[in-house]
Amino acid sequence: MASNRPSDFLKRAIELAVENARSGSGGPFGAVVVKDGAILAEGVNQVTSSNDPTAHAEIVAIRKACRKLGSFQIEDCEIYTSCEPCPMCLGAIYWARPREVWFGATRRDAARAGFDDDLLYRQLRRPPGRRRIPMRGRMRRQALRAFEEWEARPDRIPY
């Protein structure tokens, strides 16, 4: 890429989304991870082609970037994505800790095309037992043992 302006990286993410929509390999979403003014990794939605509901463009790009960096975080990077991230991708983005995120279309634009994430946003606001897919907590005391073991490790890698 000759230029390293945000609009050029966003344009690339949109190109990936358009190409993916035309190919039928997945949904119309593309993303790039940029470090030091150059594209480090690209991703497109691969949900249907890989039978993986987590294979959204942002997550695919984050996974590739992390492998290249040998790290589970991309702190010195930016993400450019063709559409406002869904709740799952938003969570992955926060865990990956990029410097910033740029997006093209909004989540409302995605909803008009049949990708309605508002259900997820509404479900997150509900108590676990009142969600569409009920979440049932059990054996908390026993489960806390894993956290106790983690906290006791002096060599743990915080994230």
N, CA, C and O atoms as a DFTB+ gen file, in Angstrom:
636 C
 N C O
     1  1       0.850      -1.165       0.000
     2  2       0.000       0.000       0.000
     3  2       0.898       1.231       0.000
     4  3       1.794       1.338       0.837
     5  1       0.677       2.141      -0.907
     6  2       1.544       3.293      -1.078
     7  2       1.383       4.319       0.040
     8  3       2.364       4.952       0.430
     9  1       0.199       4.494       0.553
    10  2      -0.063       5.484       1.580
    11  2      -0.367       4.793       2.903
    12  3      -0.705       3.610       2.932
    13  1      -0.246       5.527       3.979
    14  2      -0.597       4.930       5.267
    15  2      -1.598       5.805       6.014
    16  3      -1.508       5.965       7.232
    17  1      -2.540       6.363       5.287
    18  2      -3.609       7.156       5.892
    19  2      -4.714       6.217       6.359
    20  3      -4.931       5.162       5.763
    21  1      -5.415       6.600       7.428
    22  2      -6.524       5.763       7.904
    23  2      -7.539       5.433       6.809
    24  3      -8.057       4.318       6.758
    25  1      -7.821       6.395       5.938
    26  2      -8.805       6.119       4.889
    27  2      -8.325       5.026       3.944
    28  3      -9.141       4.274       3.411
    29  1      -7.025       4.923       3.729
    30  2      -6.508       3.869       2.849
    31  2      -6.657       2.490       3.495
    32  3      -6.998       1.521       2.816
    33  1      -6.408       2.399       4.786
    34  2      -6.553       1.120       5.478
    35  2      -8.027       0.722       5.576
    36  3      -8.377      -0.450       5.438
    37  1      -8.875       1.711       5.816
    38  2     -10.311       1.427       5.866
    39  2     -10.810       1.003       4.490
    40  3     -11.647       0.108       4.372
    41  1     -10.292       1.649       3.456
    42  2     -10.641       1.264       2.078
    43  2     -10.270      -0.200       1.833
    44  3     -11.037      -0.931       1.206
    45  1      -9.105      -0.636       2.319
    46  2      -8.685      -2.028       2.140
    47  2      -9.635      -2.975       2.863
    48  3     -10.001      -4.016       2.317
    49  1     -10.034      -2.632       4.075
    50  2     -10.983      -3.474       4.814
    51  2     -12.305      -3.596       4.057
    52  3     -12.901      -4.672       3.999
    53  1     -12.748      -2.494       3.486
    54  2     -13.996      -2.504       2.712
    55  2     -13.831      -3.334       1.441
    56  3     -14.739      -4.078       1.068
    57  1     -12.682      -3.216       0.771
    58  2     -12.414      -4.046      -0.414
    59  2     -12.485      -5.530      -0.064
    60  3     -13.074      -6.321      -0.800
    61  1     -11.886      -5.896       1.056
    62  2     -11.936      -7.295       1.496
    63  2     -13.370      -7.746       1.721
    64  3     -13.739      -8.863       1.356
    65  1     -14.177      -6.882       2.320
    66  2     -15.584      -7.211       2.576
    67  2     -16.348      -7.425       1.276
    68  3     -17.126      -8.371       1.150
    69  1     -16.121      -6.547       0.321
    70  2     -16.803      -6.653      -0.976
    71  2     -16.371      -7.935      -1.686
    72  3     -17.210      -8.670      -2.208
    73  1     -15.061      -8.204      -1.706
    74  2     -14.557      -9.426      -2.338
    75  2     -15.144     -10.671      -1.676
    76  3     -15.498     -11.634      -2.355
    77  1     -15.242     -10.645      -0.353
    78  2     -15.774     -11.807       0.361
    79  2     -17.257     -11.994       0.076
    80  3     -17.730     -13.124      -0.050
    81  1     -17.990     -10.893      -0.026
    82  2     -19.413     -10.983      -0.365
    83  2     -19.598     -11.578      -1.753
    84  3     -20.489     -12.399      -1.969
    85  1     -18.757     -11.165      -2.687
    86  2     -18.839     -11.680      -4.064
    87  2     -18.455     -13.154      -4.142
    88  3     -19.036     -13.904      -4.927
    89  1     -17.490     -13.571      -3.341
    90  2     -16.992     -14.941      -3.415
    91  2     -17.936     -15.949      -2.777
    92  3     -17.898     -17.133      -3.114
    93  1     -18.773     -15.497      -1.870
    94  2     -19.659     -16.415      -1.168
    95  2     -18.959     -17.220      -0.093
    96  3     -19.521     -18.195       0.406
    97  1     -17.741     -16.836       0.278
    98  2     -16.973     -17.577       1.291
    99  2     -17.374     -17.243       2.715
   100  3     -16.961     -17.918       3.658
   101  1     -18.171     -16.211       2.868
   102  2     -18.598     -15.785       4.192
   103  2     -19.346     -14.481       4.075
   104  3     -19.669     -14.033       2.975
   105  1     -19.620     -13.874       5.211
   106  2     -20.372     -12.631       5.222
   107  2     -19.578     -11.455       4.667
   108  3     -18.372     -11.558       4.446
   109  1     -20.267     -10.332       4.442
   110  2     -19.655      -9.154       3.817
   111  2     -18.876      -8.286       4.798
   112  3     -19.203      -7.120       5.016
   113  1     -17.838      -8.879       5.385
   114  2     -17.057      -8.160       6.389
   115  2     -15.567      -8.387       6.155
   116  3     -15.136      -9.496       5.840
   117  1     -14.791      -7.320       6.313
   118  2     -13.344      -7.399       6.179
   119  2     -12.679      -6.549       7.244
   120  3     -13.260      -5.580       7.732
   121  1     -11.457      -6.915       7.601
   122  2     -10.717      -6.168       8.615
   123  2      -9.224      -6.273       8.359
   124  3      -8.739      -7.265       7.815
   125  1      -8.507      -5.239       8.757
   126  2      -7.052      -5.264       8.701
   127  2      -6.499      -4.766      10.032
   128  3      -7.089      -3.909      10.690
   129  1      -5.365      -5.318      10.406
   130  2      -4.623      -4.855      11.573
   131  2      -3.375      -4.168      11.038
   132  3      -2.647      -4.721      10.214
   133  1      -3.144      -2.952      11.519
   134  2      -2.039      -2.124      11.041
   135  2      -1.073      -1.850      12.183
   136  3      -1.480      -1.539      13.302
   137  1       0.216      -1.970      11.879
   138  2       1.271      -1.655      12.844
   139  2       2.321      -0.808      12.148
   140  3       2.798      -1.154      11.067
   141  1       2.670       0.279      12.762
   142  2       3.706       1.174      12.220
   143  2       3.424       1.582      10.779
   144  3       4.340       1.648       9.960
   145  1       2.164       1.854      10.470
   146  2       1.812       2.350       9.155
   147  2       1.752       1.319       8.047
   148  3       1.668       1.682       6.874
   149  1       1.793       0.027       8.398
   150  2       1.724      -1.033       7.384
   151  2       0.742      -2.108       7.831
   152  3       0.566      -2.348       9.026
   153  1       0.112      -2.745       6.868
   154  2      -0.825      -3.824       7.188
   155  2      -0.049      -5.029       7.697
   156  3       0.837      -5.549       7.020
   157  1      -0.396      -5.458       8.889
   158  2       0.224      -6.617       9.525
   159  2      -0.573      -7.881       9.220
   160  3      -0.004      -8.951       9.001
   161  1      -1.909      -7.742       9.208
   162  2      -2.768      -8.913       8.980
   163  2      -4.099      -8.470       8.398
   164  3      -4.567      -7.358       8.642
   165  1      -4.693      -9.360       7.626
   166  2      -6.014      -9.119       7.045
   167  2      -6.929     -10.274       7.426
   168  3      -6.474     -11.392       7.668
   169  1      -8.211      -9.989       7.474
   170  2      -9.183     -11.039       7.748
   171  2     -10.498     -10.755       7.073
   172  3     -10.881      -9.600       6.886
   173  1     -11.187     -11.818       6.709
   174  2     -12.549     -11.713       6.187
   175  2     -13.429     -12.671       6.971
   176  3     -12.936     -13.602       7.609
   177  1     -14.708     -12.442       6.921
   178  2     -15.641     -13.316       7.601
   179  2     -15.582     -14.705       6.967
   180  3     -15.730     -14.846       5.753
   181  1     -15.364     -15.731       7.798
   182  2     -15.260     -17.112       7.329
   183  2     -16.244     -18.028       8.060
   184  3     -16.042     -19.241       8.124
   185  1     -17.295     -17.446       8.605
   186  2     -18.238     -18.214       9.418
   187  2     -18.778     -19.417       8.665
   188  3     -18.711     -20.541       9.163
   189  1     -19.313     -19.195       7.470
   190  2     -19.958     -20.296       6.745
   191  2     -18.951     -21.211       6.053
   192  3     -19.198     -22.410       5.927
   193  1     -17.822     -20.667       5.605
   194  2     -16.854     -21.514       4.910
   195  2     -16.056     -22.388       5.867
   196  3     -15.555     -23.441       5.471
   197  1     -15.932     -21.964       7.122
   198  2     -15.170     -22.755       8.087
   199  2     -16.059     -23.411       9.144
   200  3     -15.568     -24.110      10.030
   201  1     -17.369     -23.180       9.042
   202  2     -18.308     -23.686      10.055
   203  2     -17.863     -23.288      11.458
   204  3     -17.883     -24.094      12.389
   205  1     -17.464     -22.033      11.584
   206  2     -16.970     -21.488      12.848
   207  2     -17.697     -20.179      13.131
   208  3     -17.419     -19.172      12.480
   209  1     -18.619     -20.170      14.088
   210  2     -19.371     -18.946      14.369
   211  2     -18.513     -17.814      14.917
   212  3     -18.972     -16.673      14.974
   213  1     -17.285     -18.100      15.320
   214  2     -16.400     -17.048      15.823
   215  2     -15.474     -16.496      14.739
   216  3     -14.672     -15.607      15.025
   217  1     -15.557     -16.983      13.533
   218  2     -14.635     -16.575      12.465
   219  2     -15.084     -15.278      11.788
   220  3     -15.225     -15.219      10.566
   221  1     -15.305     -14.250      12.592
   222  2     -15.628     -12.933      12.059
   223  2     -14.331     -12.280      11.579
   224  3     -13.242     -12.640      12.026
   225  1     -14.458     -11.330      10.679
   226  2     -13.289     -10.707      10.057
   227  2     -12.307     -10.142      11.084
   228  3     -11.098     -10.339      10.966
   229  1     -12.830      -9.442      12.088
   230  2     -11.947      -8.837      13.083
   231  2     -11.175      -9.900      13.856
   232  3      -9.980      -9.747      14.110
   233  1     -11.857     -10.966      14.223
   234  2     -11.210     -12.023      15.000
   235  2     -10.183     -12.764      14.147
   236  3      -9.103     -13.100      14.633
   237  1     -10.508     -13.017      12.894
   238  2      -9.553     -13.667      11.985
   239  2      -8.300     -12.793      11.857
   240  3      -7.180     -13.300      11.921
   241  1      -8.488     -11.490      11.679
   242  2      -7.344     -10.581      11.537
   243  2      -6.540     -10.489      12.836
   244  3      -5.309     -10.471      12.805
   245  1      -7.227     -10.430      13.969
   246  2      -6.532     -10.372      15.262
   247  2      -5.710     -11.637      15.476
   248  3      -4.560     -11.561      15.908
   249  1      -6.282     -12.788      15.180
   250  2      -5.548     -14.056      15.352
   251  2      -4.284     -14.076      14.499
   252  3      -3.220     -14.476      14.972
   253  1      -4.397     -13.648      13.253
   254  2      -3.229     -13.625      12.369
   255  2      -2.177     -12.653      12.887
   256  3      -0.986     -12.966      12.894
   257  1      -2.615     -11.472      13.320
   258  2      -1.675     -10.470      13.814
   259  2      -0.961     -10.969      15.069
   260  3       0.248     -10.784      15.214
   261  1      -1.696     -11.588      15.958
   262  2      -1.086     -12.111      17.190
   263  2      -0.046     -13.185      16.879
   264  3       1.019     -13.220      17.494
   265  1      -0.358     -14.060      15.922
   266  2       0.622     -15.089      15.528
   267  2       1.888     -14.431      14.982
   268  3       2.998     -14.838      15.325
   269  1       1.723     -13.418      14.137
   270  2       2.886     -12.748      13.564
   271  2       3.716     -12.036      14.626
   272  3       4.945     -12.012      14.553
   273  1       3.041     -11.460      15.605
   274  2       3.746     -10.719      16.659
   275  2       4.260     -11.627      17.767
   276  3       5.109     -11.222      18.561
   277  1       3.750     -12.855      17.824
   278  2       4.125     -13.747      18.911
   279  2       3.609     -13.239      20.249
   280  3       4.277     -13.374      21.274
   281  1       2.426     -12.658      20.234
   282  2       1.838     -12.060      21.430
   283  2       0.326     -12.238      21.406
   284  3      -0.264     -12.420      20.341
   285  1      -0.296     -12.187      22.568
   286  2      -1.746     -12.272      22.630
   287  2      -2.382     -10.883      22.648
   288  3      -3.595     -10.755      22.808
   289  1      -1.566      -9.853      22.485
   290  2      -2.078      -8.488      22.430
   291  2      -1.465      -7.750      21.250
   292  3      -0.368      -8.069      20.791
   293  1      -2.201      -6.759      20.776
   294  2      -1.751      -5.956      19.638
   295  2      -1.772      -4.472      20.033
   296  3      -2.335      -3.635      19.327
   297  1      -1.158      -4.175      21.155
   298  2      -1.224      -2.841      21.765
   299  2      -0.750      -1.711      20.855
   300  3      -1.308      -0.615      20.908
   301  1       0.234      -1.939      20.048
   302  2       0.773      -0.883      19.191
   303  2       0.166      -0.904      17.796
   304  3       0.788      -0.447      16.838
   305  1      -1.034      -1.428      17.682
   306  2      -1.681      -1.581      16.382
   307  2      -3.031      -0.865      16.344
   308  3      -3.584      -0.476      17.373
   309  1      -3.534      -0.707      15.131
   310  2      -4.894      -0.226      14.916
   311  2      -5.649      -1.294      14.136
   312  3      -5.058      -2.070      13.386
   313  1      -6.955      -1.319      14.325
   314  2      -7.820      -2.207      13.548
   315  2      -8.721      -1.338      12.682
   316  3      -9.306      -0.360      13.147
   317  1      -8.818      -1.715      11.422
   318  2      -9.716      -1.064      10.470
   319  2     -10.689      -2.139      10.008
   320  3     -10.276      -3.191       9.519
   321  1     -11.967      -1.877      10.161
   322  2     -12.957      -2.890       9.831
   323  2     -14.092      -2.279       9.013
   324  3     -14.461      -1.121       9.205
   325  1     -14.627      -3.067       8.113
   326  2     -15.642      -2.568       7.198
   327  2     -16.943      -2.204       7.896
   328  3     -17.763      -1.473       7.340
   329  1     -17.140      -2.708       9.113
   330  2     -18.388      -2.459       9.825
   331  2     -18.124      -2.368      11.325
   332  3     -17.180      -2.970      11.836
   333  1     -18.947      -1.627      12.006
   334  2     -18.864      -1.520      13.465
   335  2     -18.856      -2.923      14.072
   336  3     -19.713      -3.738      13.731
   337  1     -17.929      -3.216      14.941
   338  2     -17.810      -4.566      15.487
   339  2     -19.044      -5.018      16.280
   340  3     -19.668      -4.233      16.994
   341  1     -19.370      -6.291      16.135
   342  2     -20.446      -6.913      16.908
   343  2     -19.963      -7.085      18.358
   344  3     -18.785      -6.861      18.634
   345  1     -20.836      -7.473      19.278
   346  2     -20.406      -7.653      20.673
   347  2     -19.268      -8.656      20.844
   348  3     -18.374      -8.431      21.660
   349  1     -19.280      -9.752      20.099
   350  2     -18.207     -10.735      20.227
   351  2     -16.873     -10.120      19.785
   352  3     -15.862     -10.251      20.475
   353  1     -16.885      -9.460      18.646
   354  2     -15.653      -8.847      18.147
   355  2     -15.213      -7.706      19.044
   356  3     -14.017      -7.503      19.255
   357  1     -16.159      -6.970      19.566
   358  2     -15.825      -5.894      20.488
   359  2     -15.104      -6.446      21.707
   360  3     -14.121      -5.867      22.169
   361  1     -15.594      -7.570      22.228
   362  2     -14.913      -8.215      23.347
   363  2     -13.507      -8.645      22.971
   364  3     -12.566      -8.420      23.732
   365  1     -13.354      -9.258      21.814
   366  2     -12.025      -9.690      21.363
   367  2     -11.100      -8.494      21.176
   368  3      -9.914      -8.566      21.498
   369  1     -11.633      -7.410      20.662
   370  2     -10.834      -6.203      20.456
   371  2     -10.337      -5.667      21.791
   372  3      -9.166      -5.310      21.920
   373  1     -11.212      -5.611      22.776
   374  2     -10.774      -5.124      24.087
   375  2      -9.728      -6.041      24.709
   376  3      -8.788      -5.563      25.345
   377  1      -9.878      -7.357      24.534
   378  2      -8.866      -8.279      25.060
   379  2      -7.540      -8.113      24.328
   380  3      -6.477      -8.238      24.936
   381  1      -7.593      -7.833      23.029
   382  2      -6.367      -7.679      22.232
   383  2      -5.676      -6.335      22.484
   384  3      -4.474      -6.203      22.256
   385  1      -6.420      -5.360      22.943
   386  2      -5.899      -4.043      23.325
   387  2      -5.199      -3.250      22.212
   388  3      -4.088      -2.759      22.407
   389  1      -5.845      -3.126      21.049
   390  2      -5.241      -2.256      20.030
   391  2      -5.321      -0.796      20.479
   392  3      -6.045      -0.453      21.414
   393  1      -4.574       0.034      19.804
   394  2      -4.552       1.469      20.122
   395  2      -5.885       2.129      19.764
   396  3      -6.387       2.969      20.512
   397  1      -6.452       1.747      18.621
   398  2      -7.736       2.313      18.204
   399  2      -8.374       1.448      17.129
   400  3      -7.735       0.581      16.534
   401  1      -9.666       1.713      16.897
   402  2     -10.442       0.979      15.894
   403  2     -11.152       1.992      14.998
   404  3     -11.746       2.959      15.474
   405  1     -11.075       1.750      13.708
   406  2     -11.803       2.553      12.715
   407  2     -12.794       1.628      12.029
   408  3     -12.462       0.478      11.743
   409  1     -14.001       2.104      11.760
   410  2     -14.983       1.265      11.067
   411  2     -15.741       2.072      10.030
   412  3     -15.833       3.298      10.098
   413  1     -16.289       1.328       9.053
   414  2     -17.063       1.942       7.978
   415  2     -18.543       1.979       8.306
   416  3     -19.031       2.944       8.895
   417  1     -19.254       0.930       7.927
   418  2     -20.700       0.863       8.147
   419  2     -21.003       0.724       9.644
   420  3     -20.159       0.284      10.425
   421  1     -22.214       1.106      10.021
   422  2     -22.634       1.006      11.420
   423  2     -23.360      -0.312      11.667
   424  3     -23.707      -1.030      10.729
   425  1     -23.582      -0.617      12.939
   426  2     -24.323      -1.837      13.266
   427  2     -25.755      -1.757      12.764
   428  3     -26.367      -2.794      12.508
   429  1     -26.303      -0.572      12.618
   430  2     -27.662      -0.424      12.068
   431  2     -27.667      -0.726      10.566
   432  3     -28.626      -1.296      10.046
   433  1     -26.590      -0.339       9.875
   434  2     -26.457      -0.700       8.462
   435  2     -26.412      -2.221       8.323
   436  3     -27.046      -2.794       7.436
   437  1     -25.654      -2.867       9.213
   438  2     -25.559      -4.335       9.184
   439  2     -26.918      -4.966       9.454
   440  3     -27.270      -5.966       8.828
   441  1     -27.676      -4.399      10.370
   442  2     -29.000      -4.934      10.697
   443  2     -29.917      -4.875       9.480
   444  3     -30.681      -5.806       9.224
   445  1     -29.838      -3.783       8.737
   446  2     -30.672      -3.667       7.533
   447  2     -30.313      -4.722       6.492
   448  3     -31.147      -5.087       5.663
   449  1     -29.071      -5.215       6.530
   450  2     -28.629      -6.255       5.586
   451  2     -28.851      -7.659       6.147
   452  3     -28.463      -8.647       5.524
   453  1     -29.478      -7.747       7.326
   454  2     -29.783      -9.053       7.897
   455  2     -28.839      -9.505       8.992
   456  3     -28.970     -10.626       9.485
   457  1     -27.888      -8.665       9.391
   458  2     -26.926      -9.005      10.446
   459  2     -27.273      -8.170      11.679
   460  3     -26.621      -7.166      11.966
   461  1     -28.291      -8.593      12.392
   462  2     -28.802      -7.797      13.503
   463  2     -28.212      -8.245      14.826
   464  3     -28.587      -9.286      15.366
   465  1     -27.295      -7.458      15.336
   466  2     -26.638      -7.765      16.603
   467  2     -27.347      -7.146      17.799
   468  3     -26.925      -7.341      18.938
   469  1     -28.434      -6.392      17.549
   470  2     -29.134      -5.760      18.663
   471  2     -29.648      -6.784      19.666
   472  3     -29.714      -6.493      20.860
   473  1     -30.015      -7.981      19.202
   474  2     -30.435      -9.034      20.127
   475  2     -29.329      -9.296      21.149
   476  3     -29.597      -9.423      22.344
   477  1     -28.107      -9.375      20.681
   478  2     -26.987      -9.642      21.597
   479  2     -26.792      -8.500      22.577
   480  3     -26.574      -8.732      23.766
   481  1     -26.868      -7.278      22.093
   482  2     -26.726      -6.133      22.992
   483  2     -27.830      -6.159      24.061
   484  3     -27.566      -5.888      25.232
   485  1     -29.050      -6.482      23.658
   486  2     -30.161      -6.558      24.630
   487  2     -29.955      -7.703      25.605
   488  3     -30.221      -7.547      26.797
   489  1     -29.489      -8.844      25.131
   490  2     -29.283      -9.998      25.996
   491  2     -28.209      -9.723      27.048
   492  3     -28.327     -10.176      28.187
   493  1     -27.173      -8.990      26.677
   494  2     -26.100      -8.682      27.616
   495  2     -26.594      -7.843      28.799
   496  3     -26.024      -7.907      29.888
   497  1     -27.633      -7.074      28.585
   498  2     -28.181      -6.243      29.662
   499  2     -29.063      -7.040      30.631
   500  3     -29.366      -6.562      31.724
   501  1     -29.469      -8.232      30.243
   502  2     -30.365      -9.031      31.080
   503  2     -29.580      -9.874      32.076
   504  3     -28.432     -10.234      31.815
   505  1     -30.189     -10.191      33.214
   506  2     -29.532     -11.122      34.147
   507  2     -29.377     -12.488      33.467
   508  3     -30.222     -12.867      32.657
   509  1     -28.316     -13.227      33.782
   510  2     -28.053     -14.497      33.098
   511  2     -29.243     -15.444      33.018
   512  3     -29.461     -16.042      31.964
   513  1     -30.007     -15.606      34.062
   514  2     -31.132     -16.538      34.039
   515  2     -32.317     -16.083      33.222
   516  3     -33.248     -16.858      33.006
   517  1     -32.306     -14.843      32.762
   518  2     -33.440     -14.300      31.987
   519  2     -33.082     -14.069      30.527
   520  3     -33.811     -13.386      29.808
   521  1     -31.982     -14.625      30.090
   522  2     -31.573     -14.483      28.690
   523  2     -32.284     -15.502      27.825
   524  3     -32.802     -16.500      28.327
   525  1     -32.310     -15.254      26.531
   526  2     -32.965     -16.173      25.588
   527  2     -32.418     -17.585      25.749
   528  3     -33.173     -18.557      25.759
   529  1     -31.103     -17.687      25.873
   530  2     -30.471     -18.957      26.214
   531  2     -30.115     -18.825      27.693
   532  3     -29.138     -18.160      28.034
   533  1     -30.894     -19.450      28.572
   534  2     -30.650     -19.265      30.007
   535  2     -29.238     -19.687      30.400
   536  3     -28.711     -20.694      29.928
   537  1     -28.654     -18.894      31.267
   538  2     -27.335     -19.156      31.810
   539  2     -27.546     -19.544      33.276
   540  3     -28.074     -18.750      34.055
   541  1     -27.142     -20.747      33.653
   542  2     -27.412     -21.246      34.997
   543  2     -26.103     -21.442      35.761
   544  3     -25.278     -22.284      35.408
   545  1     -25.937     -20.652      36.805
   546  2     -24.747     -20.758      37.624
   547  2     -24.870     -21.876      38.651
   548  3     -25.897     -21.994      39.319
   549  1     -23.844     -22.686      38.781
   550  2     -23.789     -23.763      39.766
   551  2     -22.331     -24.001      40.152
   552  3     -21.422     -23.671      39.390
   553  1     -22.114     -24.563      41.311
   554  2     -20.813     -25.008      41.794
   555  2     -19.781     -23.875      41.836
   556  3     -18.604     -24.085      41.543
   557  1     -20.236     -22.684      42.199
   558  2     -19.343     -21.523      42.221
   559  2     -18.157     -21.753      43.150
   560  3     -17.016     -21.488      42.774
   561  1     -18.415     -22.243      44.355
   562  2     -17.345     -22.443      45.325
   563  2     -16.257     -23.343      44.743
   564  3     -15.070     -23.055      44.896
   565  1     -16.649     -24.425      44.080
   566  2     -15.671     -25.334      43.479
   567  2     -14.950     -24.660      42.305
   568  3     -13.751     -24.854      42.109
   569  1     -15.682     -23.882      41.543
   570  2     -15.100     -23.218      40.379
   571  2     -14.089     -22.143      40.784
   572  3     -13.149     -21.866      40.039
   573  1     -14.276     -21.542      41.950
   574  2     -13.350     -20.515      42.417
   575  2     -11.946     -21.075      42.654
   576  3     -10.975     -20.320      42.709
   577  1     -11.843     -22.374      42.792
   578  2     -10.531     -22.997      43.003
   579  2      -9.569     -22.695      41.848
   580  3      -8.374     -22.499      42.065
   581  1     -10.095     -22.660      40.636
   582  2      -9.243     -22.346      39.480
   583  2      -8.639     -20.946      39.621
   584  3      -7.467     -20.740      39.304
   585  1      -9.436     -19.989      40.095
   586  2      -8.920     -18.636      40.287
   587  2      -7.904     -18.582      41.426
   588  3      -6.915     -17.853      41.350
   589  1      -8.151     -19.346      42.466
   590  2      -7.198     -19.407      43.575
   591  2      -5.857     -19.958      43.104
   592  3      -4.804     -19.435      43.468
   593  1      -5.899     -21.007      42.300
   594  2      -4.670     -21.580      41.744
   595  2      -3.953     -20.557      40.865
   596  3      -2.732     -20.414      40.931
   597  1      -4.713     -19.862      40.059
   598  2      -4.150     -18.840      39.176
   599  2      -3.473     -17.736      39.987
   600  3      -2.333     -17.360      39.714
   601  1      -4.188     -17.224      40.984
   602  2      -3.653     -16.131      41.797
   603  2      -2.411     -16.556      42.582
   604  3      -1.569     -15.714      42.893
   605  1      -2.283     -17.834      42.904
   606  2      -1.139     -18.327      43.665
   607  2       0.121     -18.477      42.822
   608  3       1.213     -18.623      43.372
   609  1      -0.007     -18.445      41.518
   610  2       1.145     -18.619      40.625
   611  2       1.947     -17.323      40.530
   612  3       1.432     -16.322      40.031
   613  1       3.173     -17.318      40.987
   614  2       3.992     -16.098      40.864
   615  2       4.417     -15.830      39.430
   616  3       4.759     -14.698      39.086
   617  1       4.401     -16.862      38.585
   618  2       4.839     -16.713      37.193
   619  2       3.690     -16.531      36.215
   620  3       3.883     -16.679      35.008
   621  1       2.491     -16.210      36.714
   622  2       1.341     -16.044      35.801
   623  2       1.553     -14.834      34.898
   624  3       2.203     -13.860      35.276
   625  1       1.001     -14.918      33.723
   626  2       1.097     -13.833      32.761
   627  2      -0.246     -13.107      32.776
   628  3      -1.237     -13.636      32.271
   629  1      -0.292     -11.917      33.342
   630  2      -1.571     -11.210      33.405
   631  2      -2.050     -10.772      32.019
   632  3      -1.261     -10.406      31.148
   633  1      -3.327     -10.822      31.857
   634  2      -3.929     -10.289      30.643
   635  2      -5.299      -9.780      30.966
   636  3      -5.997      -9.281      30.083
